[in-house]
Amino acid sequence: MQSYEFLKAWRERARTWQAKVPAPASMPNDVAMDGAVLAGDPMVTLVQPVLPADLFAGAVADVAGLLAAYRAGDEAKAPAAIAAVVGGASADDRAALVAAVLTEGGVAAWAAAHQVDPTLLGTVAGLALQPFMARFAVAVTAEAPLGMWRRNYCPTCGSPADVCRIDTDNIRMLHCPTCDTQWEHHRLTCVNCDTEDTQKVNILTVETLEPWRVEVCEVCGGYTKSLDQRHGGHLAMPSVDLFLEDARTLALDVLAEQEGYRRGGRVQ
């Protein structure tokens, strides 16, 4: 897990990168999008995000360089190496990096070929992908009929939700950590397994982290962190960065795991 300070710095930089990313040249027609929503297919199955190789490689090098700056001594060497290798990569290698990110096992292969840490490259590339996917999400959500989507994975890119919030109107919104899409979900169900048995879903809290809490499910053994915005305060702002808040509230993850629950649930 990366430090909150590093992630906060990156999220600020990510907005600059997002402004440079082009939107998809065209969008699917209404019939195709309606059909995808009804079938439970995220929009990424119909249209792909734009990932210019030079731009993406620049973002990867930027994340890695920033991470190196937040580490000291030997711990800074691995991200610094990634920043140097990716920053100096040829056009073909940059294109191969984009392809690797979109292919299962591709990042590990690219890392091995360039002698960098594969796990760290995967983490760095995932963060670098955020502004590209966020730009994609802005384009998609402006066109796609996502108001009826109630599934527990992102209607834009298909990623599982990381956290949720209960807004001031008592509506539960799930959040995607990949593209920052938020969408409505059934209020009194488990986010992980969709059980509607309210007797099986309980709440864990840590006083110093309220109004954040953990919803735990006895059916699937999963948990989801939830921000209750009905209490007001700065965390009730619609613009609150839920990705950063997830990192800031790790004590809730520790609490849930100590009680035997796991993020995503035991039933997959």
BELURQUI-V37567 format. One line per field, one symbol per residue. psi: psi as a letter, one per 30 degrees, with the letter a starting at -180 (. if undefined). Layout:
psi=???
This chain:
psi=klleeeeeeeeeeeeeeeffkllkelllleeeeeeeeefgklfffekklkikeeeeeeeeeeeeeeeeffllbfffeeeeeeeeeeegkleeeeeeeeeeegkkfeeeeeeefghljeeeeeeeeeeffefeeeeeeeeeffekigfgkglglkfeffkkkellkjlfggkkklkkfeggkklklkehlkeefgkgjfffklkkljefgkgklkkkkfefgllkkkjjgffalfffkfgkjfeeeeefhffeeeeeefgglkkflfj.
